[in-house]
Amino acid sequence: QAQLVESGGGLVQAGGSLRLSCAAYGSIFRGNNMNWYRQAPGKQREWVATIISSGTYTTYADSVKGRFTVSRDNTKNTVYLQMSSLNPEDAAVYYCHSRMAGKDYWGQGTQVTVSS
């Protein structure tokens, strides 16, 4: 059974850093692009970053470009989101996502809170 499990969220002061992890179980990780999304209260879920299966290409939303870095360890079936220079607008539940055989897979989310 394919499953994604996020961790690493928490409370951080504005300007601080946090690293999120997403562990993939089942066959979902190998050969698939991995994505990070976030959803703030009262807002729609928005795409944050993508890393392709080989890890050689990444792309980011303009709002996080230059501050966030997505990476993956294919030996650990884990994708990471390193977040720096956090501001209150970054506060949200962060979700890991992938798509396999036409089906979307989401993690349960991890809360990031940024205090000003």
mmCIF file of the C-alpha atoms, coordinates in Angstrom:
data_MODEL
# 
_entry.id   MODEL 
# 
loop_
_atom_site.group_PDB 
_atom_site.id 
_atom_site.type_symbol 
_atom_site.label_atom_id 
_atom_site.label_alt_id 
_atom_site.label_comp_id 
_atom_site.label_asym_id 
_atom_site.label_entity_id 
_atom_site.label_seq_id 
_atom_site.pdbx_PDB_ins_code 
_atom_site.Cartn_x 
_atom_site.Cartn_y 
_atom_site.Cartn_z 
_atom_site.occupancy 
_atom_site.B_iso_or_equiv 
_atom_site.pdbx_formal_charge 
_atom_site.auth_seq_id 
_atom_site.auth_comp_id 
_atom_site.auth_asym_id 
_atom_site.auth_atom_id 
_atom_site.pdbx_PDB_model_num 
ATOM 1   C CA . GLN A 1 1   ? 0.000  0.000  0.000   1.00 0.00 ? 1   GLN A CA 1 
ATOM 2   C CA . ALA A 1 2   ? 1.526  3.292  -1.104  1.00 0.00 ? 2   ALA A CA 1 
ATOM 3   C CA . GLN A 1 3   ? 1.708  5.870  1.636   1.00 0.00 ? 3   GLN A CA 1 
ATOM 4   C CA . LEU A 1 4   ? 3.336  9.229  2.285   1.00 0.00 ? 4   LEU A CA 1 
ATOM 5   C CA . VAL A 1 5   ? 4.155  10.391 5.807   1.00 0.00 ? 5   VAL A CA 1 
ATOM 6   C CA . GLU A 1 6   ? 5.334  13.920 6.536   1.00 0.00 ? 6   GLU A CA 1 
ATOM 7   C CA . SER A 1 7   ? 7.218  15.097 9.597   1.00 0.00 ? 7   SER A CA 1 
ATOM 8   C CA . GLY A 1 8   ? 9.274  18.034 10.792  1.00 0.00 ? 8   GLY A CA 1 
ATOM 9   C CA . GLY A 1 9   ? 6.665  20.730 11.158  1.00 0.00 ? 9   GLY A CA 1 
ATOM 10  C CA . GLY A 1 10  ? 6.511  22.979 14.177  1.00 0.00 ? 10  GLY A CA 1 
ATOM 11  C CA . LEU A 1 11  ? 6.701  26.505 15.504  1.00 0.00 ? 11  LEU A CA 1 
ATOM 12  C CA . VAL A 1 12  ? 9.477  28.780 14.283  1.00 0.00 ? 12  VAL A CA 1 
ATOM 13  C CA . GLN A 1 13  ? 10.169 32.493 14.584  1.00 0.00 ? 13  GLN A CA 1 
ATOM 14  C CA . ALA A 1 14  ? 10.050 34.698 11.542  1.00 0.00 ? 14  ALA A CA 1 
ATOM 15  C CA . GLY A 1 15  ? 13.387 34.552 9.765   1.00 0.00 ? 15  GLY A CA 1 
ATOM 16  C CA . GLY A 1 16  ? 14.038 31.048 11.016  1.00 0.00 ? 16  GLY A CA 1 
ATOM 17  C CA . SER A 1 17  ? 14.438 27.730 9.262   1.00 0.00 ? 17  SER A CA 1 
ATOM 18  C CA . LEU A 1 18  ? 12.751 24.362 9.297   1.00 0.00 ? 18  LEU A CA 1 
ATOM 19  C CA . ARG A 1 19  ? 13.220 21.109 7.401   1.00 0.00 ? 19  ARG A CA 1 
ATOM 20  C CA . LEU A 1 20  ? 10.300 18.930 6.469   1.00 0.00 ? 20  LEU A CA 1 
ATOM 21  C CA . SER A 1 21  ? 10.590 15.273 5.563   1.00 0.00 ? 21  SER A CA 1 
ATOM 22  C CA . CYS A 1 22  ? 8.281  12.992 3.639   1.00 0.00 ? 22  CYS A CA 1 
ATOM 23  C CA . ALA A 1 23  ? 8.845  9.254  3.844   1.00 0.00 ? 23  ALA A CA 1 
ATOM 24  C CA . ALA A 1 24  ? 7.338  7.170  1.066   1.00 0.00 ? 24  ALA A CA 1 
ATOM 25  C CA . TYR A 1 25  ? 6.178  3.609  1.584   1.00 0.00 ? 25  TYR A CA 1 
ATOM 26  C CA . GLY A 1 26  ? 5.248  1.138  -1.050  1.00 0.00 ? 26  GLY A CA 1 
ATOM 27  C CA . SER A 1 27  ? 6.231  1.610  -4.662  1.00 0.00 ? 27  SER A CA 1 
ATOM 28  C CA . ILE A 1 28  ? 5.272  5.266  -4.935  1.00 0.00 ? 28  ILE A CA 1 
ATOM 29  C CA . PHE A 1 29  ? 8.709  6.829  -4.589  1.00 0.00 ? 29  PHE A CA 1 
ATOM 30  C CA . ARG A 1 30  ? 10.916 5.200  -7.178  1.00 0.00 ? 30  ARG A CA 1 
ATOM 31  C CA . GLY A 1 31  ? 10.584 6.723  -10.621 1.00 0.00 ? 31  GLY A CA 1 
ATOM 32  C CA . ASN A 1 32  ? 8.042  9.335  -9.598  1.00 0.00 ? 32  ASN A CA 1 
ATOM 33  C CA . ASN A 1 33  ? 8.221  13.066 -9.241  1.00 0.00 ? 33  ASN A CA 1 
ATOM 34  C CA . MET A 1 34  ? 7.583  14.292 -5.720  1.00 0.00 ? 34  MET A CA 1 
ATOM 35  C CA . ASN A 1 35  ? 5.765  17.493 -4.850  1.00 0.00 ? 35  ASN A CA 1 
ATOM 36  C CA . TRP A 1 36  ? 5.187  19.715 -1.871  1.00 0.00 ? 36  TRP A CA 1 
ATOM 37  C CA . TYR A 1 37  ? 1.974  21.659 -1.413  1.00 0.00 ? 37  TYR A CA 1 
ATOM 38  C CA . ARG A 1 38  ? 0.689  23.833 1.391   1.00 0.00 ? 38  ARG A CA 1 
ATOM 39  C CA . GLN A 1 39  ? -2.659 25.054 2.611   1.00 0.00 ? 39  GLN A CA 1 
ATOM 40  C CA . ALA A 1 40  ? -3.181 28.006 4.899   1.00 0.00 ? 40  ALA A CA 1 
ATOM 41  C CA . PRO A 1 41  ? -6.438 28.480 6.828   1.00 0.00 ? 41  PRO A CA 1 
ATOM 42  C CA . GLY A 1 42  ? -9.199 29.771 4.568   1.00 0.00 ? 42  GLY A CA 1 
ATOM 43  C CA . LYS A 1 43  ? -7.077 29.394 1.444   1.00 0.00 ? 43  LYS A CA 1 
ATOM 44  C CA . GLN A 1 44  ? -6.836 26.857 -1.319  1.00 0.00 ? 44  GLN A CA 1 
ATOM 45  C CA . ARG A 1 45  ? -4.059 24.327 -1.365  1.00 0.00 ? 45  ARG A CA 1 
ATOM 46  C CA . GLU A 1 46  ? -1.149 25.665 -3.396  1.00 0.00 ? 46  GLU A CA 1 
ATOM 47  C CA . TRP A 1 47  ? 1.806  24.016 -5.048  1.00 0.00 ? 47  TRP A CA 1 
ATOM 48  C CA . VAL A 1 48  ? 5.190  24.806 -3.488  1.00 0.00 ? 48  VAL A CA 1 
ATOM 49  C CA . ALA A 1 49  ? 7.895  22.721 -5.145  1.00 0.00 ? 49  ALA A CA 1 
ATOM 50  C CA . THR A 1 50  ? 8.623  19.689 -7.318  1.00 0.00 ? 50  THR A CA 1 
ATOM 51  C CA . ILE A 1 51  ? 11.613 17.409 -7.686  1.00 0.00 ? 51  ILE A CA 1 
ATOM 52  C CA . ILE A 1 52  ? 11.832 14.900 -10.491 1.00 0.00 ? 52  ILE A CA 1 
ATOM 53  C CA . SER A 1 53  ? 12.544 11.239 -9.906  1.00 0.00 ? 53  SER A CA 1 
ATOM 54  C CA . SER A 1 54  ? 16.292 11.483 -10.531 1.00 0.00 ? 54  SER A CA 1 
ATOM 55  C CA . GLY A 1 55  ? 16.614 14.525 -8.307  1.00 0.00 ? 55  GLY A CA 1 
ATOM 56  C CA . THR A 1 56  ? 18.405 16.451 -11.044 1.00 0.00 ? 56  THR A CA 1 
ATOM 57  C CA . TYR A 1 57  ? 15.712 19.045 -11.619 1.00 0.00 ? 57  TYR A CA 1 
ATOM 58  C CA . THR A 1 58  ? 13.654 21.108 -9.201  1.00 0.00 ? 58  THR A CA 1 
ATOM 59  C CA . THR A 1 59  ? 11.118 23.863 -9.620  1.00 0.00 ? 59  THR A CA 1 
ATOM 60  C CA . TYR A 1 60  ? 9.493  26.243 -7.151  1.00 0.00 ? 60  TYR A CA 1 
ATOM 61  C CA . ALA A 1 61  ? 6.586  28.579 -6.712  1.00 0.00 ? 61  ALA A CA 1 
ATOM 62  C CA . ASP A 1 62  ? 7.651  32.198 -7.031  1.00 0.00 ? 62  ASP A CA 1 
ATOM 63  C CA . SER A 1 63  ? 6.636  32.844 -3.423  1.00 0.00 ? 63  SER A CA 1 
ATOM 64  C CA . VAL A 1 64  ? 9.295  30.449 -2.090  1.00 0.00 ? 64  VAL A CA 1 
ATOM 65  C CA . LYS A 1 65  ? 11.984 30.632 -4.750  1.00 0.00 ? 65  LYS A CA 1 
ATOM 66  C CA . GLY A 1 66  ? 15.379 31.346 -3.249  1.00 0.00 ? 66  GLY A CA 1 
ATOM 67  C CA . ARG A 1 67  ? 14.216 30.461 0.264   1.00 0.00 ? 67  ARG A CA 1 
ATOM 68  C CA . PHE A 1 68  ? 13.075 26.835 -0.008  1.00 0.00 ? 68  PHE A CA 1 
ATOM 69  C CA . THR A 1 69  ? 15.044 23.873 -1.312  1.00 0.00 ? 69  THR A CA 1 
ATOM 70  C CA . VAL A 1 70  ? 13.551 20.507 -2.226  1.00 0.00 ? 70  VAL A CA 1 
ATOM 71  C CA . SER A 1 71  ? 15.744 17.423 -2.294  1.00 0.00 ? 71  SER A CA 1 
ATOM 72  C CA . ARG A 1 72  ? 15.380 13.665 -2.186  1.00 0.00 ? 72  ARG A CA 1 
ATOM 73  C CA . ASP A 1 73  ? 17.305 10.668 -0.980  1.00 0.00 ? 73  ASP A CA 1 
ATOM 74  C CA . ASN A 1 74  ? 16.421 7.775  -3.232  1.00 0.00 ? 74  ASN A CA 1 
ATOM 75  C CA . THR A 1 75  ? 18.185 5.332  -0.914  1.00 0.00 ? 75  THR A CA 1 
ATOM 76  C CA . LYS A 1 76  ? 15.836 6.304  1.908   1.00 0.00 ? 76  LYS A CA 1 
ATOM 77  C CA . ASN A 1 77  ? 12.678 6.881  -0.150  1.00 0.00 ? 77  ASN A CA 1 
ATOM 78  C CA . THR A 1 78  ? 12.461 10.310 1.423   1.00 0.00 ? 78  THR A CA 1 
ATOM 79  C CA . VAL A 1 79  ? 11.941 13.806 0.073   1.00 0.00 ? 79  VAL A CA 1 
ATOM 80  C CA . TYR A 1 80  ? 12.847 16.922 2.007   1.00 0.00 ? 80  TYR A CA 1 
ATOM 81  C CA . LEU A 1 81  ? 11.839 20.552 2.016   1.00 0.00 ? 81  LEU A CA 1 
ATOM 82  C CA . GLN A 1 82  ? 14.402 22.873 3.561   1.00 0.00 ? 82  GLN A CA 1 
ATOM 83  C CA . MET A 1 83  ? 12.730 26.160 4.389   1.00 0.00 ? 83  MET A CA 1 
ATOM 84  C CA . SER A 1 84  ? 14.618 29.292 5.374   1.00 0.00 ? 84  SER A CA 1 
ATOM 85  C CA . SER A 1 85  ? 13.827 32.970 5.911   1.00 0.00 ? 85  SER A CA 1 
ATOM 86  C CA . LEU A 1 86  ? 10.355 31.927 6.966   1.00 0.00 ? 86  LEU A CA 1 
ATOM 87  C CA . ASN A 1 87  ? 7.701  34.572 7.333   1.00 0.00 ? 87  ASN A CA 1 
ATOM 88  C CA . PRO A 1 88  ? 4.131  34.454 8.675   1.00 0.00 ? 88  PRO A CA 1 
ATOM 89  C CA . GLU A 1 89  ? 2.801  34.023 5.123   1.00 0.00 ? 89  GLU A CA 1 
ATOM 90  C CA . ASP A 1 90  ? 4.533  30.639 5.018   1.00 0.00 ? 90  ASP A CA 1 
ATOM 91  C CA . ALA A 1 91  ? 2.427  29.297 7.887   1.00 0.00 ? 91  ALA A CA 1 
ATOM 92  C CA . ALA A 1 92  ? 0.309  26.427 6.623   1.00 0.00 ? 92  ALA A CA 1 
ATOM 93  C CA . VAL A 1 93  ? -0.157 22.696 6.636   1.00 0.00 ? 93  VAL A CA 1 
ATOM 94  C CA . TYR A 1 94  ? 2.436  21.263 4.280   1.00 0.00 ? 94  TYR A CA 1 
ATOM 95  C CA . TYR A 1 95  ? 1.609  18.178 2.241   1.00 0.00 ? 95  TYR A CA 1 
ATOM 96  C CA . CYS A 1 96  ? 3.712  15.742 0.304   1.00 0.00 ? 96  CYS A CA 1 
ATOM 97  C CA . HIS A 1 97  ? 2.213  14.520 -2.967  1.00 0.00 ? 97  HIS A CA 1 
ATOM 98  C CA . SER A 1 98  ? 2.940  12.170 -5.790  1.00 0.00 ? 98  SER A CA 1 
ATOM 99  C CA . ARG A 1 99  ? 1.060  10.644 -8.655  1.00 0.00 ? 99  ARG A CA 1 
ATOM 100 C CA . MET A 1 100 ? 1.364  7.048  -9.725  1.00 0.00 ? 100 MET A CA 1 
ATOM 101 C CA . ALA A 1 101 ? -0.625 5.101  -12.319 1.00 0.00 ? 101 ALA A CA 1 
ATOM 102 C CA . GLY A 1 102 ? -3.087 7.955  -12.620 1.00 0.00 ? 102 GLY A CA 1 
ATOM 103 C CA . LYS A 1 103 ? -3.783 8.151  -8.917  1.00 0.00 ? 103 LYS A CA 1 
ATOM 104 C CA . ASP A 1 104 ? -2.896 10.979 -6.566  1.00 0.00 ? 104 ASP A CA 1 
ATOM 105 C CA . TYR A 1 105 ? -1.299 10.202 -3.232  1.00 0.00 ? 105 TYR A CA 1 
ATOM 106 C CA . TRP A 1 106 ? -1.191 12.683 -0.358  1.00 0.00 ? 106 TRP A CA 1 
ATOM 107 C CA . GLY A 1 107 ? 0.355  12.600 3.060   1.00 0.00 ? 107 GLY A CA 1 
ATOM 108 C CA . GLN A 1 108 ? -1.536 13.603 6.161   1.00 0.00 ? 108 GLN A CA 1 
ATOM 109 C CA . GLY A 1 109 ? 0.228  16.961 6.337   1.00 0.00 ? 109 GLY A CA 1 
ATOM 110 C CA . THR A 1 110 ? 2.499  18.638 8.848   1.00 0.00 ? 110 THR A CA 1 
ATOM 111 C CA . GLN A 1 111 ? 1.752  22.011 10.447  1.00 0.00 ? 111 GLN A CA 1 
ATOM 112 C CA . VAL A 1 112 ? 4.185  24.882 10.125  1.00 0.00 ? 112 VAL A CA 1 
ATOM 113 C CA . THR A 1 113 ? 3.559  27.900 12.332  1.00 0.00 ? 113 THR A CA 1 
ATOM 114 C CA . VAL A 1 114 ? 5.610  31.073 12.012  1.00 0.00 ? 114 VAL A CA 1 
ATOM 115 C CA . SER A 1 115 ? 5.555  33.628 14.806  1.00 0.00 ? 115 SER A CA 1 
ATOM 116 C CA . SER A 1 116 ? 6.213  37.261 14.010  1.00 0.00 ? 116 SER A CA 1 
# 
